[in-house]
Amino acid sequence: MLMDYGSLPPEQRNLLRFIFLEPRARAAQYDWESVAKFVLGAFRVDAARAGAAADVEPLIDELSRLSPKIRAMWADNDVHGTQCEAVKHIRHPVLGPLAFEFSAFAVDGRTDLSTVVYNPAIPEDAERIRSLIDTRFARTRSSGSGKTG
């Protein structure tokens, strides 16, 4: 809803980069600081669960040089379990306020993976999203590009 990850180079496809370095991420969140702390804490747990704590140090070092916020939050050493359910509210740049129910959980047998599933919290938001997708799809079909991203 907020980023076309497919348009980014593979090495830039990272939620931490988006949350801490992209002004769009901050503008989209009603409570950016809480979201950022949660994402970073869940990342810390996932890295430890996967036995990759040392592997993520170069990424954290790089992001810490670029963002004082991530440097301070990483030093706080907060952790958040990756299994949860909640409602997330965002400001979409075209649709405005949207609410999503989400569930996050670990993938059994794959310590390197976790899954987050988002669903519009109310039928009106689902319809607005569907309308935007339909409009963009129709536009790309009429331009002949065939790309639906």
C-alpha positions in Angstrom: 0.0 0.0 0.0 2.9 2.4 0.7 5.8 1.2 -1.4 6.4 -0.6 -4.6 9.2 -2.9 -3.4 9.6 -4.4 -6.9 10.8 -1.0 -8.2 13.7 -1.0 -5.7 17.1 -2.7 -6.3 17.1 -5.9 -4.3 19.6 -4.7 -1.7 17.3 -1.7 -0.9 14.2 -3.9 -0.3 14.2 -3.7 3.5 11.5 -2.6 5.9 14.0 -1.0 8.3 15.3 1.2 5.5 11.8 2.2 4.6 10.7 3.0 8.1 13.8 4.9 9.2 15.0 6.5 6.0 11.9 7.3 3.9 10.0 10.4 4.8 6.9 8.8 3.2 7.0 6.1 6.0 7.0 8.7 8.7 4.2 10.7 7.0 2.0 7.5 6.6 2.1 6.5 10.3 -0.2 8.0 12.8 2.3 7.0 15.6 5.6 6.6 13.7 7.7 6.2 16.8 5.7 3.3 18.2 5.6 1.6 14.7 9.4 2.1 14.4 10.1 0.7 17.8 7.9 -2.3 17.1 9.4 -3.1 13.8 13.0 -2.7 15.1 12.2 -4.9 18.2 10.6 -7.6 16.0 13.6 -7.5 13.7 15.9 -8.0 16.7 13.8 -11.0 17.8 13.7 -12.5 14.3 17.5 -12.1 13.8 18.2 -13.8 17.1 15.7 -16.6 16.4 17.3 -17.2 13.0 20.8 -17.2 14.6 21.7 -14.2 12.4 22.4 -11.5 15.1 26.0 -11.1 13.8 24.8 -11.1 10.2 22.6 -8.1 10.7 25.3 -6.0 12.3 26.5 -4.4 9.0 22.9 -3.3 8.2 22.3 -1.9 11.7 25.7 -0.1 11.5 24.8 1.4 8.1 21.3 2.5 9.2 22.7 3.9 12.5 25.0 6.2 10.6 22.1 7.4 8.5 19.5 7.7 11.2 20.0 8.9 14.8 16.6 7.5 15.7 17.5 3.9 14.8 20.9 4.3 16.6 19.0 5.4 19.8 16.3 2.7 19.5 18.8 -0.1 18.8 20.7 1.0 21.9 17.5 0.7 24.0 17.6 -3.1 23.2 13.8 -3.4 23.1 12.4 -6.7 21.8 8.9 -7.5 20.5 7.6 -10.9 19.8 6.7 -11.4 16.2 3.4 -13.2 17.0 0.6 -10.7 17.4 -2.7 -9.4 16.2 -3.7 -5.8 16.1 -5.2 -3.0 14.0 -2.8 -0.7 12.1 -3.9 2.8 11.0 -2.1 4.5 8.1 -2.4 7.6 6.0 -2.3 6.5 2.4 -1.1 9.2 0.0 -4.1 8.7 -2.3 -6.9 7.1 -0.2 -6.3 8.9 3.1 -6.9 7.1 6.4 -7.0 3.3 6.2 -7.3 0.7 8.9 -5.9 -2.8 8.6 -6.3 -5.8 10.9 -3.0 -7.7 10.9 -1.7 -11.0 12.2 2.1 -11.7 12.5 3.6 -15.0 13.2 6.7 -17.1 12.8 6.9 -19.8 10.0 7.3 -23.2 11.5 10.6 -24.9 10.5 12.0 -21.7 8.9 13.7 -19.5 11.6 14.6 -17.1 8.9 11.0 -16.3 7.9 8.0 -14.6 9.5 4.7 -13.7 8.0 2.4 -10.7 8.3 -1.1 -10.8 6.9 -3.0 -7.5 6.5 -6.7 -7.2 5.8 -8.8 -4.0 5.5 -10.5 -3.6 8.9 -13.8 -2.3 7.5 -15.6 -3.0 4.2 -15.5 0.6 3.2 -11.6 0.6 3.3 -11.6 -2.7 1.3 -13.8 -1.1 -1.4 -11.7 2.1 -1.6 -8.5 -0.1 -2.0 -10.2 -2.3 -4.7 -11.3 0.9 -6.5 -7.7 2.2 -6.5 -6.4 -1.1 -7.8 -9.0 -1.3 -10.5 -8.3 2.3 -11.6 -4.5 1.7 -11.8 -5.0 -1.6 -13.6 -7.3 0.0 -16.1 -4.8 2.8 -16.6 -1.9 0.4 -17.2 -3.9 -1.7 -19.6 -5.0 1.3 -21.7 -1.4 2.5 -21.8 -0.3 -0.9 -23.1 2.4 -1.4 -20.6 1.0 -4.5 -19.1 2.6 -3.7 -15.8 0.2 -3.7 -12.9 2.5 -2.6 -10.1 
